[in-house]
């Protein structure tokens, strides 16, 4: 069985926790896990005007996605 390659093009350049939740395949019951991730020092997110964001390239780098997989 071939592995599925995700396309990240459909996501905006600045990701929200909801975007990250969707990319990671977490459901709404796991929303707290996403916010816990955004609160960790090792996760390269930022808080702007009280809202968490992460630039898509930074997130994909954190995930370990290679340049070829970013299409």
Secondary structure, 3 states (H helix, E strand, C coil): CCCCCCCCCCCCCEECHHHHHHHHCCCHHHHHHHHHHHHCCCCCCEEECCEEEEEHHHHHHHHCCCHHHHC
